[in-house]
Amino acid sequence: MDYKLDDSPAAPKNTPLETPKQRRKAIYLLPNLLTTGALFAGFFAILRAIQGDFEQAAIAVFIAMVLDGLDGRVARLTNTQSEFGVQYDSLADVISFGLAPAIIVFLWSLYGIGDRWGMLGAFVFVAAAAIRLARFNVQVETVDKKYFKGLASPAAAAVLMGMVWVFEEHGIAFYENIGWVWVLTVATGLLMVSSLPYYSFKSVSPRLRVSFLSVPILILAFVLAIKDFALTLWLLAFVYALSAPIWSMWRRLLRWRMRHQ
């Protein structure tokens, strides 16, 4: 009886060979850990709002924004981008920057205008955030990276949470301003699903050259942040939210003047 010798090196015992298909099932730890942190911050914000601590709830949403900004940059720096990370980040954003701000604003103020109108205003914001993120995922490969189409959900959340933070910190009677809180909530939601171009700041780098006028503006912002950090964040978010509508109106005005000259 003949025996055929196998000269090929044997695989180590109890060590299964990893196939390409198995490797593709793994996820990258660091960026997805940051996304999980942002998701937890949004979840924590909802719990704090239910318990009536609206200032801590608003701060938690801002913490979620910081973590959300880090996960994408870390993924690009470490070359750990993945389709799973993109989808997971979007789902986390819907909760942290859509559902959480809407619940916080409703429990904080909007319920006072009536359950129907209050819920309607909050739901418009949630639905707009979900639509905005779904549209972003579909168009991510075709749009200009320098601009967002519609107000980004973290910026929209910053407008509402900055308001809550400022009002709570300064003891402003928000129940006297329920009407315009409702208008601001709905308007911010509509800006998310608009087609207005918002600068994304993705092209900003340490080597970016700016005008001398920007230096005193940065100094002023720094001084304001030291004096009143919550108010500074809210003003920055509010100005950014208004930047695209104002720019669009200015361009239309220039076109109208050129046509009638």
Helices and strands as residue ranges (DSSP letters): H 20-24, H 29-50, H 54-77, H 83-94, I 95-99, H 100-108, G 110-113, H 115-139, E 147-149, H 153-170, G 174-177, H 178-192, E 197-199, H 214-227, H 229-259
